[in-house]
């Protein structure tokens, strides 16, 4: 593949990780004066429920 070729050529570096802790903080922003679509509302519900479940698991 192109990536393998670039690693072999030395133009791209490859780093190995052993179970790296990957964390990303996200924010949901929406307009209060607009109605969310069903898909947007479902996404927000999933995101909030996941965050709540994760907090409970870590406490």
PDB file of N, CA, C, O and CB in Angstrom:
ATOM      1  N   UNK A   1       0.843  -1.192   0.000  1.00  0.00           N
ATOM      2  CA  UNK A   1       0.000   0.000   0.000  1.00  0.00           C
ATOM      3  C   UNK A   1       0.877   1.239   0.000  1.00  0.00           C
ATOM      4  O   UNK A   1       2.084   1.155   0.227  1.00  0.00           O
ATOM      5  CB  UNK A   1      -0.953   0.007   1.218  1.00  0.00           C
ATOM      6  N   UNK A   2       0.280   2.368  -0.250  1.00  0.00           N
ATOM      7  CA  UNK A   2       1.034   3.630  -0.273  1.00  0.00           C
ATOM      8  C   UNK A   2       1.677   3.918   1.072  1.00  0.00           C
ATOM      9  O   UNK A   2       2.802   4.415   1.128  1.00  0.00           O
ATOM     10  CB  UNK A   2       0.121   4.790  -0.667  1.00  0.00           C
ATOM     11  N   UNK A   3       0.982   3.615   2.147  1.00  0.00           N
ATOM     12  CA  UNK A   3       1.525   3.880   3.481  1.00  0.00           C
ATOM     13  C   UNK A   3       2.751   3.019   3.733  1.00  0.00           C
ATOM     14  O   UNK A   3       3.770   3.513   4.215  1.00  0.00           O
ATOM     15  CB  UNK A   3       0.462   3.622   4.565  1.00  0.00           C
ATOM     16  N   UNK A   4       2.662   1.737   3.410  1.00  0.00           N
ATOM     17  CA  UNK A   4       3.812   0.839   3.595  1.00  0.00           C
ATOM     18  C   UNK A   4       5.002   1.307   2.770  1.00  0.00           C
ATOM     19  O   UNK A   4       6.140   1.262   3.236  1.00  0.00           O
ATOM     20  CB  UNK A   4       3.442  -0.605   3.210  1.00  0.00           C
ATOM     21  N   UNK A   5       4.742   1.754   1.551  1.00  0.00           N
ATOM     22  CA  UNK A   5       5.818   2.249   0.687  1.00  0.00           C
ATOM     23  C   UNK A   5       6.500   3.464   1.304  1.00  0.00           C
ATOM     24  O   UNK A   5       7.725   3.576   1.269  1.00  0.00           O
ATOM     25  CB  UNK A   5       5.271   2.604  -0.702  1.00  0.00           C
ATOM     26  N   UNK A   6       5.709   4.375   1.868  1.00  0.00           N
ATOM     27  CA  UNK A   6       6.287   5.575   2.474  1.00  0.00           C
ATOM     28  C   UNK A   6       7.070   5.247   3.741  1.00  0.00           C
ATOM     29  O   UNK A   6       8.084   5.888   4.015  1.00  0.00           O
ATOM     30  CB  UNK A   6       5.192   6.584   2.790  1.00  0.00           C
ATOM     31  N   UNK A   7       6.624   4.272   4.510  1.00  0.00           N
ATOM     32  CA  UNK A   7       7.371   3.856   5.703  1.00  0.00           C
ATOM     33  C   UNK A   7       8.705   3.265   5.272  1.00  0.00           C
ATOM     34  O   UNK A   7       9.741   3.579   5.857  1.00  0.00           O
ATOM     35  CB  UNK A   7       6.559   2.824   6.548  1.00  0.00           C
ATOM     36  N   UNK A   8       8.687   2.411   4.253  1.00  0.00           N
ATOM     37  CA  UNK A   8       9.932   1.811   3.757  1.00  0.00           C
ATOM     38  C   UNK A   8      10.875   2.875   3.199  1.00  0.00           C
ATOM     39  O   UNK A   8      12.092   2.766   3.353  1.00  0.00           O
ATOM     40  CB  UNK A   8       9.626   0.762   2.676  1.00  0.00           C
ATOM     41  N   UNK A   9      10.327   3.896   2.555  1.00  0.00           N
ATOM     42  CA  UNK A   9      11.154   4.954   1.967  1.00  0.00           C
ATOM     43  C   UNK A   9      11.670   5.930   3.017  1.00  0.00           C
ATOM     44  O   UNK A   9      12.564   6.731   2.741  1.00  0.00           O
ATOM     45  CB  UNK A   9      10.363   5.710   0.914  1.00  0.00           C
ATOM     46  N   UNK A  10      11.101   5.861   4.231  1.00  0.00           N
ATOM     47  CA  UNK A  10      11.551   6.752   5.292  1.00  0.00           C
ATOM     48  C   UNK A  10      10.869   8.114   5.280  1.00  0.00           C
ATOM     49  O   UNK A  10      11.264   9.011   6.025  1.00  0.00           O
ATOM     50  CB  UNK A  10      13.024   6.941   5.190  1.00  0.00           C
ATOM     51  N   UNK A  11       9.853   8.275   4.445  1.00  0.00           N
ATOM     52  CA  UNK A  11       9.142   9.558   4.408  1.00  0.00           C
ATOM     53  C   UNK A  11       7.974   9.601   5.387  1.00  0.00           C
ATOM     54  O   UNK A  11       7.362  10.650   5.591  1.00  0.00           O
ATOM     55  CB  UNK A  11       8.637   9.832   3.003  1.00  0.00           C
ATOM     56  N   UNK A  12       7.673   8.456   5.989  1.00  0.00           N
ATOM     57  CA  UNK A  12       6.605   8.366   6.978  1.00  0.00           C
ATOM     58  C   UNK A  12       7.093   7.463   8.102  1.00  0.00           C
ATOM     59  O   UNK A  12       7.663   6.402   7.846  1.00  0.00           O
ATOM     60  CB  UNK A  12       5.273   7.822   6.344  1.00  0.00           C
ATOM     61  N   UNK A  13       6.875   7.875   9.329  1.00  0.00           N
ATOM     62  CA  UNK A  13       7.313   7.077  10.480  1.00  0.00           C
ATOM     63  C   UNK A  13       6.147   6.257  11.012  1.00  0.00           C
ATOM     64  O   UNK A  13       4.991   6.672  10.941  1.00  0.00           O
ATOM     65  CB  UNK A  13       7.890   7.984  11.597  1.00  0.00           C
ATOM     66  N   UNK A  14       6.470   5.097  11.541  1.00  0.00           N
ATOM     67  CA  UNK A  14       5.473   4.223  12.154  1.00  0.00           C
ATOM     68  C   UNK A  14       5.842   4.048  13.619  1.00  0.00           C
ATOM     69  O   UNK A  14       6.965   3.659  13.939  1.00  0.00           O
ATOM     70  CB  UNK A  14       5.391   2.838  11.420  1.00  0.00           C
ATOM     71  N   UNK A  15       4.898   4.335  14.508  1.00  0.00           N
ATOM     72  CA  UNK A  15       5.125   4.199  15.941  1.00  0.00           C
ATOM     73  C   UNK A  15       4.195   3.136  16.504  1.00  0.00           C
ATOM     74  O   UNK A  15       3.005   3.118  16.190  1.00  0.00           O
ATOM     75  CB  UNK A  15       4.914   5.549  16.666  1.00  0.00           C
ATOM     76  N   UNK A  16       4.730   2.256  17.327  1.00  0.00           N
ATOM     77  CA  UNK A  16       3.919   1.213  17.947  1.00  0.00           C
ATOM     78  C   UNK A  16       3.476   1.670  19.331  1.00  0.00           C
ATOM     79  O   UNK A  16       4.269   2.226  20.092  1.00  0.00           O
ATOM     80  CB  UNK A  16       4.704  -0.121  18.035  1.00  0.00           C
ATOM     81  N   UNK A  17       2.228   1.438  19.648  1.00  0.00           N
ATOM     82  CA  UNK A  17       1.679   1.754  20.964  1.00  0.00           C
ATOM     83  C   UNK A  17       1.188   0.470  21.608  1.00  0.00           C
ATOM     84  O   UNK A  17       0.652  -0.411  20.937  1.00  0.00           O
ATOM     85  CB  UNK A  17       0.531   2.798  20.862  1.00  0.00           C
ATOM     86  N   UNK A  18       1.374   0.375  22.907  1.00  0.00           N
ATOM     87  CA  UNK A  18       0.849  -0.762  23.653  1.00  0.00           C
ATOM     88  C   UNK A  18      -0.277  -0.237  24.527  1.00  0.00           C
ATOM     89  O   UNK A  18      -0.032   0.412  25.543  1.00  0.00           O
ATOM     90  CB  UNK A  18       1.965  -1.469  24.511  1.00  0.00           C
ATOM     91  N   UNK A  19      -1.510  -0.519  24.131  1.00  0.00           N
ATOM     92  CA  UNK A  19      -2.707  -0.086  24.857  1.00  0.00           C
ATOM     93  C   UNK A  19      -2.615   1.372  25.313  1.00  0.00           C
ATOM     94  O   UNK A  19      -2.681   1.655  26.509  1.00  0.00           O
ATOM     95  CB  UNK A  19      -2.935  -0.985  26.063  1.00  0.00           C
ATOM     96  N   UNK A  20      -2.464   2.292  24.366  1.00  0.00           N
ATOM     97  CA  UNK A  20      -2.374   3.695  24.776  1.00  0.00           C
ATOM     98  C   UNK A  20      -3.722   4.199  25.282  1.00  0.00           C
ATOM     99  O   UNK A  20      -4.766   3.843  24.734  1.00  0.00           O
ATOM    100  CB  UNK A  20      -1.888   4.570  23.606  1.00  0.00           C
ATOM    101  N   UNK A  21      -3.703   5.017  26.317  1.00  0.00           N
ATOM    102  CA  UNK A  21      -4.964   5.603  26.770  1.00  0.00           C
ATOM    103  C   UNK A  21      -5.370   6.722  25.801  1.00  0.00           C
ATOM    104  O   UNK A  21      -4.706   7.755  25.715  1.00  0.00           O
ATOM    105  CB  UNK A  21      -4.833   6.151  28.235  1.00  0.00           C
ATOM    106  N   UNK A  22      -6.442   6.503  25.093  1.00  0.00           N
ATOM    107  CA  UNK A  22      -6.921   7.500  24.144  1.00  0.00           C
ATOM    108  C   UNK A  22      -8.153   8.155  24.744  1.00  0.00           C
ATOM    109  O   UNK A  22      -9.134   7.487  25.073  1.00  0.00           O
ATOM    110  CB  UNK A  22      -7.238   6.864  22.748  1.00  0.00           C
ATOM    111  N   UNK A  23      -8.088   9.461  24.880  1.00  0.00           N
ATOM    112  CA  UNK A  23      -9.199  10.199  25.469  1.00  0.00           C
ATOM    113  C   UNK A  23      -9.474  11.431  24.628  1.00  0.00           C
ATOM    114  O   UNK A  23      -8.556  12.129  24.199  1.00  0.00           O
ATOM    115  CB  UNK A  23      -8.896  10.591  26.937  1.00  0.00           C
ATOM    116  N   UNK A  24     -10.714  11.679  24.408  1.00  0.00           N
ATOM    117  CA  UNK A  24     -11.091  12.864  23.645  1.00  0.00           C
ATOM    118  C   UNK A  24     -12.299  13.502  24.313  1.00  0.00           C
ATOM    119  O   UNK A  24     -13.334  12.863  24.504  1.00  0.00           O
ATOM    120  CB  UNK A  24     -11.397  12.508  22.155  1.00  0.00           C
ATOM    121  N   UNK A  25     -12.148  14.762  24.660  1.00  0.00           N
ATOM    122  CA  UNK A  25     -13.269  15.502  25.223  1.00  0.00           C
ATOM    123  C   UNK A  25     -14.076  16.098  24.075  1.00  0.00           C
ATOM    124  O   UNK A  25     -13.524  16.709  23.160  1.00  0.00           O
ATOM    125  CB  UNK A  25     -12.779  16.615  26.203  1.00  0.00           C
ATOM    126  N   UNK A  26     -15.364  15.913  24.138  1.00  0.00           N
ATOM    127  CA  UNK A  26     -16.251  16.434  23.106  1.00  0.00           C
ATOM    128  C   UNK A  26     -17.280  17.360  23.724  1.00  0.00           C
ATOM    129  O   UNK A  26     -17.613  17.243  24.904  1.00  0.00           O
ATOM    130  CB  UNK A  26     -16.942  15.290  22.352  1.00  0.00           C
ATOM    131  N   UNK A  27     -17.764  18.252  22.940  1.00  0.00           N
ATOM    132  CA  UNK A  27     -18.845  19.136  23.375  1.00  0.00           C
ATOM    133  C   UNK A  27     -19.942  19.094  22.319  1.00  0.00           C
ATOM    134  O   UNK A  27     -19.672  19.074  21.118  1.00  0.00           O
ATOM    135  CB  UNK A  27     -18.333  20.605  23.601  1.00  0.00           C
ATOM    136  N   UNK A  28     -21.166  19.083  22.786  1.00  0.00           N
ATOM    137  CA  UNK A  28     -22.307  19.140  21.876  1.00  0.00           C
ATOM    138  C   UNK A  28     -22.872  20.555  21.927  1.00  0.00           C
ATOM    139  O   UNK A  28     -23.209  21.062  22.997  1.00  0.00           O
ATOM    140  CB  UNK A  28     -23.400  18.074  22.252  1.00  0.00           C
ATOM    141  N   UNK A  29     -22.970  21.173  20.780  1.00  0.00           N
ATOM    142  CA  UNK A  29     -23.465  22.543  20.698  1.00  0.00           C
ATOM    143  C   UNK A  29     -24.658  22.551  19.748  1.00  0.00           C
ATOM    144  O   UNK A  29     -24.601  22.005  18.646  1.00  0.00           O
ATOM    145  CB  UNK A  29     -22.344  23.535  20.215  1.00  0.00           C
ATOM    146  N   UNK A  30     -25.725  23.176  20.196  1.00  0.00           N
ATOM    147  CA  UNK A  30     -26.900  23.282  19.335  1.00  0.00           C
ATOM    148  C   UNK A  30     -27.647  24.560  19.672  1.00  0.00           C
ATOM    149  O   UNK A  30     -27.472  25.138  20.745  1.00  0.00           O
ATOM    150  CB  UNK A  30     -27.827  22.045  19.493  1.00  0.00           C
ATOM    151  N   UNK A  31     -28.472  24.984  18.749  1.00  0.00           N
ATOM    152  CA  UNK A  31     -29.250  26.210  18.951  1.00  0.00           C
ATOM    153  C   UNK A  31     -30.523  25.872  19.699  1.00  0.00           C
ATOM    154  O   UNK A  31     -31.281  24.992  19.290  1.00  0.00           O
ATOM    155  CB  UNK A  31     -29.577  26.900  17.600  1.00  0.00           C
ATOM    156  N   UNK A  32     -30.752  26.566  20.782  1.00  0.00           N
ATOM    157  CA  UNK A  32     -31.953  26.311  21.585  1.00  0.00           C
ATOM    158  C   UNK A  32     -33.228  26.753  20.871  1.00  0.00           C
ATOM    159  O   UNK A  32     -34.312  26.250  21.166  1.00  0.00           O
ATOM    160  CB  UNK A  32     -31.845  27.024  22.925  1.00  0.00           C
ATOM    161  N   UNK A  33     -33.101  27.683  19.943  1.00  0.00           N
ATOM    162  CA  UNK A  33     -34.293  28.170  19.249  1.00  0.00           C
ATOM    163  C   UNK A  33     -34.648  27.343  18.009  1.00  0.00           C
ATOM    164  O   UNK A  33     -35.584  27.689  17.288  1.00  0.00           O
ATOM    165  CB  UNK A  33     -34.093  29.611  18.850  1.00  0.00           C
ATOM    166  N   UNK A  34     -33.919  26.266  17.755  1.00  0.00           N
ATOM    167  CA  UNK A  34     -34.182  25.389  16.613  1.00  0.00           C
ATOM    168  C   UNK A  34     -34.520  23.990  17.112  1.00  0.00           C
ATOM    169  O   UNK A  34     -34.000  23.541  18.133  1.00  0.00           O
ATOM    170  CB  UNK A  34     -32.962  25.345  15.651  1.00  0.00           C
ATOM    171  N   UNK A  35     -35.385  23.315  16.390  1.00  0.00           N
ATOM    172  CA  UNK A  35     -35.754  21.947  16.734  1.00  0.00           C
ATOM    173  C   UNK A  35     -34.713  20.994  16.157  1.00  0.00           C
ATOM    174  O   UNK A  35     -34.331  21.112  14.993  1.00  0.00           O
ATOM    175  CB  UNK A  35     -37.177  21.599  16.208  1.00  0.00           C
ATOM    176  N   UNK A  36     -34.261  20.056  16.973  1.00  0.00           N
ATOM    177  CA  UNK A  36     -33.302  19.061  16.506  1.00  0.00           C
ATOM    178  C   UNK A  36     -34.019  17.979  15.709  1.00  0.00           C
ATOM    179  O   UNK A  36     -35.165  17.636  15.998  1.00  0.00           O
ATOM    180  CB  UNK A  36     -32.536  18.440  17.691  1.00  0.00           C
ATOM    181  N   UNK A  37     -33.334  17.449  14.708  1.00  0.00           N
ATOM    182  CA  UNK A  37     -33.888  16.319  13.964  1.00  0.00           C
ATOM    183  C   UNK A  37     -33.894  15.090  14.865  1.00  0.00           C
ATOM    184  O   UNK A  37     -33.223  15.071  15.897  1.00  0.00           O
ATOM    185  CB  UNK A  37     -33.073  16.049  12.661  1.00  0.00           C
ATOM    186  N   UNK A  38     -34.642  14.076  14.482  1.00  0.00           N
ATOM    187  CA  UNK A  38     -34.666  12.840  15.276  1.00  0.00           C
ATOM    188  C   UNK A  38     -33.270  12.226  15.355  1.00  0.00           C
ATOM    189  O   UNK A  38     -32.881  11.696  16.395  1.00  0.00           O
ATOM    190  CB  UNK A  38     -35.662  11.822  14.670  1.00  0.00           C
ATOM    191  N   UNK A  39     -32.524  12.297  14.265  1.00  0.00           N
ATOM    192  CA  UNK A  39     -31.170  11.742  14.251  1.00  0.00           C
ATOM    193  C   UNK A  39     -30.257  12.513  15.202  1.00  0.00           C
ATOM    194  O   UNK A  39     -29.475  11.909  15.936  1.00  0.00           O
ATOM    195  CB  UNK A  39     -30.595  11.768  12.826  1.00  0.00           C
ATOM    196  N   UNK A  40     -30.350  13.837  15.191  1.00  0.00           N
ATOM    197  CA  UNK A  40     -29.521  14.653  16.083  1.00  0.00           C
ATOM    198  C   UNK A  40     -29.878  14.396  17.536  1.00  0.00           C
ATOM    199  O   UNK A  40     -28.992  14.297  18.385  1.00  0.00           O
ATOM    200  CB  UNK A  40     -29.682  16.143  15.757  1.00  0.00           C
ATOM    201  N   UNK A  41     -31.165  14.289  17.831  1.00  0.00           N
ATOM    202  CA  UNK A  41     -31.617  14.015  19.201  1.00  0.00           C
ATOM    203  C   UNK A  41     -31.130  12.635  19.650  1.00  0.00           C
ATOM    204  O   UNK A  41     -30.686  12.471  20.786  1.00  0.00           O
ATOM    205  CB  UNK A  41     -33.167  14.098  19.296  1.00  0.00           C
ATOM    206  N   UNK A  42     -31.214  11.645  18.761  1.00  0.00           N
ATOM    207  CA  UNK A  42     -30.750  10.296  19.088  1.00  0.00           C
ATOM    208  C   UNK A  42     -29.248  10.301  19.361  1.00  0.00           C
ATOM    209  O   UNK A  42     -28.788   9.645  20.296  1.00  0.00           O
ATOM    210  CB  UNK A  42     -31.082   9.315  17.944  1.00  0.00           C
ATOM    211  N   UNK A  43     -28.481  11.034  18.553  1.00  0.00           N
ATOM    212  CA  UNK A  43     -27.037  11.127  18.765  1.00  0.00           C
ATOM    213  C   UNK A  43     -26.736  11.747  20.121  1.00  0.00           C
ATOM    214  O   UNK A  43     -25.879  11.258  20.857  1.00  0.00           O
ATOM    215  CB  UNK A  43     -26.377  11.947  17.648  1.00  0.00           C
ATOM    216  N   UNK A  44     -27.442  12.825  20.449  1.00  0.00           N
ATOM    217  CA  UNK A  44     -27.222  13.472  21.744  1.00  0.00           C
ATOM    218  C   UNK A  44     -27.569  12.527  22.894  1.00  0.00           C
ATOM    219  O   UNK A  44     -26.842  12.461  23.885  1.00  0.00           O
ATOM    220  CB  UNK A  44     -28.056  14.760  21.849  1.00  0.00           C
ATOM    221  N   UNK A  45     -28.668  11.804  22.764  1.00  0.00           N
ATOM    222  CA  UNK A  45     -29.056  10.856  23.809  1.00  0.00           C
ATOM    223  C   UNK A  45     -27.989   9.788  24.007  1.00  0.00           C
ATOM    224  O   UNK A  45     -27.647   9.452  25.141  1.00  0.00           O
ATOM    225  CB  UNK A  45     -30.395  10.201  23.466  1.00  0.00           C
ATOM    226  N   UNK A  46     -27.463   9.254  22.910  1.00  0.00           N
ATOM    227  CA  UNK A  46     -26.414   8.233  22.998  1.00  0.00           C
ATOM    228  C   UNK A  46     -25.170   8.811  23.663  1.00  0.00           C
ATOM    229  O   UNK A  46     -24.591   8.183  24.549  1.00  0.00           O
ATOM    230  CB  UNK A  46     -26.065   7.683  21.594  1.00  0.00           C
ATOM    231  N   UNK A  47     -24.761   9.994  23.246  1.00  0.00           N
ATOM    232  CA  UNK A  47     -23.554  10.614  23.806  1.00  0.00           C
ATOM    233  C   UNK A  47     -23.705  10.869  25.298  1.00  0.00           C
ATOM    234  O   UNK A  47     -22.789  10.584  26.069  1.00  0.00           O
ATOM    235  CB  UNK A  47     -23.243  11.927  23.084  1.00  0.00           C
ATOM    236  N   UNK A  48     -24.842  11.399  25.710  1.00  0.00           N
ATOM    237  CA  UNK A  48     -25.065  11.694  27.127  1.00  0.00           C
ATOM    238  C   UNK A  48     -25.144  10.402  27.938  1.00  0.00           C
ATOM    239  O   UNK A  48     -24.563  10.316  29.020  1.00  0.00           O
ATOM    240  CB  UNK A  48     -26.356  12.520  27.311  1.00  0.00           C
ATOM    241  N   UNK A  49     -25.854   9.401  27.427  1.00  0.00           N
ATOM    242  CA  UNK A  49     -25.971   8.128  28.142  1.00  0.00           C
ATOM    243  C   UNK A  49     -24.629   7.425  28.267  1.00  0.00           C
ATOM    244  O   UNK A  49     -24.348   6.806  29.293  1.00  0.00           O
ATOM    245  CB  UNK A  49     -26.964   7.216  27.435  1.00  0.00           C
ATOM    246  N   UNK A  50     -23.802   7.514  27.242  1.00  0.00           N
ATOM    247  CA  UNK A  50     -22.468   6.901  27.307  1.00  0.00           C
ATOM    248  C   UNK A  50     -21.604   7.576  28.356  1.00  0.00           C
ATOM    249  O   UNK A  50     -20.892   6.914  29.111  1.00  0.00           O
ATOM    250  CB  UNK A  50     -21.776   6.969  25.944  1.00  0.00           C
ATOM    251  N   UNK A  51     -21.673   8.895  28.395  1.00  0.00           N
ATOM    252  CA  UNK A  51     -20.886   9.643  29.373  1.00  0.00           C
ATOM    253  C   UNK A  51     -21.338   9.293  30.781  1.00  0.00           C
ATOM    254  O   UNK A  51     -20.509   9.087  31.668  1.00  0.00           O
ATOM    255  CB  UNK A  51     -21.007  11.161  29.131  1.00  0.00           C
ATOM    256  N   UNK A  52     -22.650   9.224  30.993  1.00  0.00           N
ATOM    257  CA  UNK A  52     -23.189   8.882  32.309  1.00  0.00           C
ATOM    258  C   UNK A  52     -22.771   7.473  32.710  1.00  0.00           C
ATOM    259  O   UNK A  52     -22.367   7.250  33.851  1.00  0.00           O
ATOM    260  CB  UNK A  52     -24.722   9.004  32.315  1.00  0.00           C
ATOM    261  N   UNK A  53     -22.863   6.523  31.788  1.00  0.00           N
ATOM    262  CA  UNK A  53     -22.481   5.140  32.078  1.00  0.00           C
ATOM    263  C   UNK A  53     -20.994   5.046  32.409  1.00  0.00           C
ATOM    264  O   UNK A  53     -20.600   4.295  33.302  1.00  0.00           O
ATOM    265  CB  UNK A  53     -22.818   4.228  30.887  1.00  0.00           C
ATOM    266  N   UNK A  54     -20.174   5.801  31.694  1.00  0.00           N
ATOM    267  CA  UNK A  54     -18.734   5.776  31.948  1.00  0.00           C
ATOM    268  C   UNK A  54     -18.415   6.353  33.322  1.00  0.00           C
ATOM    269  O   UNK A  54     -17.563   5.826  34.037  1.00  0.00           O
ATOM    270  CB  UNK A  54     -17.983   6.556  30.859  1.00  0.00           C
ATOM    271  N   UNK A  55     -19.101   7.441  33.695  1.00  0.00           N
ATOM    272  CA  UNK A  55     -18.885   8.030  35.018  1.00  0.00           C
ATOM    273  C   UNK A  55     -19.258   7.039  36.112  1.00  0.00           C
ATOM    274  O   UNK A  55     -18.538   6.910  37.102  1.00  0.00           O
ATOM    275  CB  UNK A  55     -19.701   9.325  35.175  1.00  0.00           C
ATOM    276  N   UNK A  56     -20.377   6.337  35.942  1.00  0.00           N
ATOM    277  CA  UNK A  56     -20.811   5.361  36.940  1.00  0.00           C
ATOM    278  C   UNK A  56     -19.816   4.209  37.048  1.00  0.00           C
ATOM    279  O   UNK A  56     -19.553   3.719  38.146  1.00  0.00           O
ATOM    280  CB  UNK A  56     -22.205   4.824  36.593  1.00  0.00           C
ATOM    281  N   UNK A  57     -19.265   3.776  35.925  1.00  0.00           N
ATOM    282  CA  UNK A  57     -18.309   2.670  35.922  1.00  0.00           C
ATOM    283  C   UNK A  57     -17.001   3.060  36.604  1.00  0.00           C
ATOM    284  O   UNK A  57     -16.340   2.219  37.212  1.00  0.00           O
ATOM    285  CB  UNK A  57     -18.033   2.213  34.489  1.00  0.00           C
ATOM    286  N   UNK A  58     -16.630   4.328  36.505  1.00  0.00           N
ATOM    287  CA  UNK A  58     -15.365   4.787  37.086  1.00  0.00           C
ATOM    288  C   UNK A  58     -15.484   5.210  38.541  1.00  0.00           C
ATOM    289  O   UNK A  58     -14.471   5.510  39.173  1.00  0.00           O
ATOM    290  CB  UNK A  58     -14.828   5.931  36.286  1.00  0.00           C
ATOM    291  N   UNK A  59     -16.697   5.242  39.089  1.00  0.00           N
ATOM    292  CA  UNK A  59     -16.843   5.694  40.480  1.00  0.00           C
ATOM    293  C   UNK A  59     -16.930   4.537  41.446  1.00  0.00           C
ATOM    294  O   UNK A  59     -17.055   4.748  42.652  1.00  0.00           O
ATOM    295  CB  UNK A  59     -18.071   6.564  40.627  1.00  0.00           C
TER     296      UNK A  59
END
